[in-house]
Amino acid sequence: MITSLLLAIKFVDDHFYTNEYYSKIAWISNEELNILEIEFIKMLDFRLFEAIAHYPRYIEEIALNSALT
């Protein structure tokens, strides 16, 4: 979760805190957060942008999955 938030913040905002700051919030080491960030962005194939046209599908999936829990 912290990794997705970190990447979203970095993608949207030009001014953000360091990974060291976020690692303290998440109670993990800075090294671990750096590794998680690299692995996560590789899994996304370095594509952080999502077209607005895809949002309704994602909202529907989130609503469906949240109703199941």
N, C-alpha and C positions, 0 to 999 in steps of 0.2 A: 504494500500500500504506500509506504513512504517513497518508494522509488517512482511510482507513477505520479505522485504529487510533486516530487522534486522535478521530474522532467516536464510536467505541465507548467510549473512555475517558471522554469528556465525558458520554455518555449514561448510563453505569453509575455513575460515581463523582462525588460532590459536590466532591471535592478533587483537582484535577489541575494540572499544570504549564501554563505559558502556551504559546501557539503559538510564541513566540520560542524557547523551550527545545526544543520538538520540531523546529523548523526547523533548529536547530544539529545535532541528532542526524541528521537526514536530509540535511544538507549542501545545503539549499536556502534561499533567502531567506525571511524572515518574510512578506514581501508575497506571494511565490509560494504559500506554504502557505495564507495567508488566502484567496487566489483559488481554490486547489484545494478548500479546505473548502467555500466557498460554492457552487462548481459541483457538487461531489459531492452536497451536501445538496439542491440543486435537482433533480439527476437522480433522487434518491430521493423527490422530491416531498414533502420534509420528513417522511417517514415512517421513523423510525428503529427502531420497535418491530416485531418479527416474532413471530407466534404460534408457540408450541411445536409445534403440530400440523404446521407446515411443516418442522420440522427433519429428519425422516427423509428427505424428498425431497432436501433440500440435501445431507445426508450421502451419500446415494446418488450424486448428481451429482458431488460432490467425489471420491468413491472411483472412480467410473467415469473421470473425467477424469485423475486421478492415475495410473491404471493405463495410460492411453494414452501417458503421457510417459516 
